[in-house]
Amino acid sequence: MRIGLIRHGKTDWNALGKIQGQTDIPLNTEGIRQAQALARRLVHEPMKWDAVISSDLKRALQTAEILAGALGIPLLAPDERLRERFYGKVEGTTEQERLQRWGTEWKQQALDQETDDALRSRALSFVEEAAAAVPAKQLLVVTHGSLLAQLLQAMCSELTDKPIHNLSFSIMEREASGWTPLLHNCTLHLERVQH
């Protein structure tokens, strides 16, 4: 089985540096163009995908719809386990606002945020269920940056822990001993997108 892991396209809140979490923000014009750029890339690559699934948040679902339409593959019902981390009090704030309210150590404060362990657990439950249900399937999964960072580390601890870019593309292949990365956080398809 291969899973293509994709972060949704850009939103207005991404552009403003606001943490979205589970706040349901749609793609902006640039985010739509980014999704179309990945769709063009996937249409022309030799690896073929059987279906696409996403989080139920608009920005991920819109990205998945664009990919499914371009590739002519089924769009599966969204899965809540693919939602972004719940950020609690931090959702909707910019970095400047976070520093003013909670100081430089805001990431270490609880602030009602979902923990790394809880986030990894729900993301892995989705991946393990998908792998068991359709072991031969090549599945595209559209989700969110913080979830992807935790999931990729959980699937393969050798991967560097770095920010996951909007519309980045990673591919993980299931082997007997676990998951092997074939591609990680790739945004080559965005180099052709006009800003």
C-alpha positions as CSV (number, residue, x, y, z in Angstrom):
1,M,0.0,0.0,0.0
2,R,1.1,3.6,-0.7
3,I,-0.4,6.6,1.0
4,G,0.1,10.0,-0.5
5,L,-0.1,12.6,2.3
6,I,-1.0,16.1,1.3
7,R,-1.4,19.3,3.3
8,H,-4.3,21.5,2.1
9,G,-3.8,24.6,0.0
10,K,-3.4,28.1,1.4
11,T,-6.1,30.0,3.2
12,D,-6.5,33.6,4.2
13,W,-5.6,32.7,7.8
14,N,-2.4,31.0,6.6
15,A,-1.5,34.2,4.8
16,L,-2.1,36.2,8.0
17,G,-0.1,33.7,10.1
18,K,-3.2,32.7,12.2
19,I,-3.4,29.3,13.7
20,Q,-6.5,27.6,12.2
21,G,-6.7,24.4,14.2
22,Q,-10.3,23.1,13.7
23,T,-11.7,26.5,12.8
24,D,-13.3,25.8,9.4
25,I,-11.6,28.2,7.0
26,P,-11.9,27.7,3.2
27,L,-9.1,27.9,0.6
28,N,-8.3,31.2,-0.9
29,T,-7.5,31.8,-4.6
30,E,-3.9,30.9,-4.1
31,G,-4.8,27.7,-2.3
32,I,-7.1,26.7,-5.2
33,R,-4.2,27.4,-7.6
34,Q,-1.9,25.3,-5.5
35,A,-4.3,22.3,-5.5
36,Q,-4.7,22.6,-9.2
37,A,-0.8,22.6,-9.6
38,L,-0.5,19.3,-7.6
39,A,-3.4,17.9,-9.6
40,R,-1.5,18.6,-12.9
41,R,1.6,17.0,-11.4
42,L,-0.2,13.9,-10.4
43,V,-2.0,13.5,-13.8
44,H,1.4,13.4,-15.5
45,E,3.3,11.1,-13.0
46,P,3.5,7.4,-13.6
47,M,2.2,6.5,-10.1
48,K,-1.6,6.2,-10.2
49,W,-3.9,6.7,-7.3
50,D,-7.1,4.8,-6.5
51,A,-9.0,7.3,-4.4
52,V,-8.7,10.4,-2.3
53,I,-10.0,11.1,1.3
54,S,-9.7,14.1,3.4
55,S,-10.5,15.7,6.7
56,D,-14.0,17.2,6.9
57,L,-12.7,20.7,7.2
58,K,-13.4,22.9,4.1
59,R,-9.8,23.6,3.2
60,A,-8.9,20.0,3.1
61,L,-12.1,18.9,1.5
62,Q,-11.8,21.5,-1.3
63,T,-8.3,20.4,-2.0
64,A,-9.4,16.8,-2.2
65,E,-12.3,17.7,-4.5
66,I,-9.9,19.4,-7.0
67,L,-7.6,16.4,-6.9
68,A,-10.3,13.8,-7.3
69,G,-11.9,15.7,-10.2
70,A,-8.6,16.1,-12.1
71,L,-7.5,12.5,-11.6
72,G,-11.0,11.0,-12.2
73,I,-10.8,9.0,-9.0
74,P,-13.4,8.5,-6.2
75,L,-13.6,11.1,-3.4
76,L,-14.3,9.0,-0.3
77,A,-16.4,10.3,2.6
78,P,-14.3,12.7,4.9
79,D,-12.9,11.3,8.1
80,E,-12.9,13.4,11.3
81,R,-9.7,11.7,12.5
82,L,-7.9,13.7,9.8
83,R,-8.9,17.1,11.2
84,E,-6.2,19.4,12.3
85,R,-5.0,19.5,15.9
86,F,-7.5,21.3,18.2
87,Y,-5.6,24.4,19.4
88,G,-8.1,25.6,22.0
89,K,-7.4,29.2,23.1
90,V,-4.7,29.7,20.5
91,E,-7.0,29.2,17.4
92,G,-7.4,32.4,15.4
93,T,-4.4,34.1,16.9
94,T,-1.3,35.5,15.1
95,E,2.3,34.9,16.4
96,Q,2.3,38.5,17.7
97,E,-0.9,38.0,19.6
98,R,0.3,34.7,21.1
99,L,3.5,36.4,22.3
100,Q,1.6,39.3,23.8
101,R,-0.9,37.0,25.6
102,W,1.2,34.1,26.7
103,G,4.9,35.0,26.1
104,T,7.6,33.1,24.2
105,E,6.8,29.8,25.9
106,W,3.2,29.7,24.7
107,K,3.8,26.3,23.0
108,Q,4.7,24.7,26.4
109,Q,1.4,25.9,28.0
110,A,-1.7,23.8,27.9
111,L,-4.1,26.5,26.6
112,D,-6.7,23.7,26.0
113,Q,-4.7,22.3,23.0
114,E,-4.8,18.7,21.9
115,T,-1.6,17.0,22.9
116,D,1.0,15.5,20.5
117,D,0.2,12.0,21.8
118,A,-3.6,12.4,21.2
119,L,-3.0,13.8,17.8
120,R,-0.7,11.0,16.8
121,S,-3.0,8.4,18.2
122,R,-6.0,9.5,16.1
123,A,-4.0,10.0,12.9
124,L,-2.4,6.6,13.3
125,S,-5.8,4.9,13.9
126,F,-6.9,6.3,10.5
127,V,-3.8,5.1,8.7
128,E,-3.8,1.6,10.3
129,E,-7.5,1.2,9.6
130,A,-7.0,2.3,5.9
131,A,-4.0,-0.1,5.5
132,A,-5.9,-3.0,6.9
133,A,-9.1,-2.4,4.9
134,V,-7.4,-2.0,1.5
135,P,-3.8,-3.2,1.7
136,A,-3.2,-2.9,-2.1
137,K,-4.8,0.5,-2.5
138,Q,-2.9,3.7,-3.4
139,L,-4.7,6.3,-1.3
140,L,-4.3,10.1,-1.4
141,V,-5.0,11.7,2.0
142,V,-5.5,15.4,2.3
143,T,-5.1,16.8,5.8
144,H,-3.3,19.5,7.9
145,G,0.1,20.7,8.8
146,S,0.4,19.9,12.5
147,L,-1.3,16.5,12.1
148,L,1.0,15.6,9.2
149,A,4.1,16.6,11.2
150,Q,3.1,14.3,14.0
151,L,1.9,11.5,11.7
152,L,5.0,11.4,9.5
153,Q,7.2,11.2,12.6
154,A,5.1,8.4,14.0
155,M,5.2,6.5,10.7
156,C,9.0,6.9,10.2
157,S,11.1,8.4,13.1
158,E,14.0,8.9,10.7
159,L,12.2,11.7,8.8
160,T,13.4,15.2,9.7
161,D,10.9,17.1,11.8
162,K,10.3,20.3,9.8
163,P,7.3,22.5,9.0
164,I,4.9,20.9,6.5
165,H,4.3,23.4,3.7
166,N,0.9,24.2,2.2
167,L,0.2,21.7,-0.6
168,S,3.3,19.6,0.2
169,F,3.2,16.0,-1.0
170,S,4.7,13.1,0.8
171,I,4.5,9.4,-0.1
172,M,4.7,6.5,2.4
173,E,4.9,2.9,1.4
174,R,3.8,0.0,3.7
175,E,6.3,-2.8,4.1
176,A,6.3,-5.7,6.5
177,S,8.4,-3.8,9.1
178,G,6.5,-0.5,8.8
179,W,6.4,2.5,6.6
180,T,9.1,3.7,4.2
181,P,9.2,7.3,2.9
182,L,9.3,7.6,-0.9
183,L,8.8,11.4,-0.9
184,H,8.8,13.9,1.9
185,N,7.3,17.4,2.1
186,C,7.8,18.0,-1.7
187,T,6.5,21.2,-3.2
188,L,8.1,21.1,-6.7
189,H,4.7,21.5,-8.3
190,L,4.3,24.9,-6.7
191,E,7.4,26.4,-8.3
192,R,5.3,26.9,-11.4
193,V,2.4,28.6,-9.6
194,Q,2.1,32.3,-10.3
195,H,1.6,34.5,-7.2
